[in-house]
Amino acid sequence: MADRLQRIKEMLADSPTDAFLLFALAQEHKNAGRTEEGIAAFKNLRDLHPDYVGLYYHFAALLADSQMNSAAEDVYQAGIAVAQKVGDQHALAELKNAFLNWQIDQD
């Protein structure tokens, strides 16, 4: 996993705003249990590419898993709005379903 992280960082050195690489970096941190780094990477991706719909599902899940419930709700809602805006019906359905399931689990 460290090799993959290193390769992503090397590629980002050449393309520091590449949305896919930034997403891969965030996922790598998330999957390795580096929550703070994952959150920071997702925030950076969202700041640079707010219409990158795929980030919202994974970012909200990381926040929810970290018991950052208010932030998770905000990210789910933002992702739903972005998916509607860009017309990504698949992502919209996934985000709505994930958000609903998360809300049910909160009760």
Summary of the structure (lengths in Angstrom):
residues: 107
radius of gyration: 13.9
end to end distance: 36.1
largest distance: 45.8
contacts: 310
relative contact order: 0.11
helix: 82%
strand: 0%
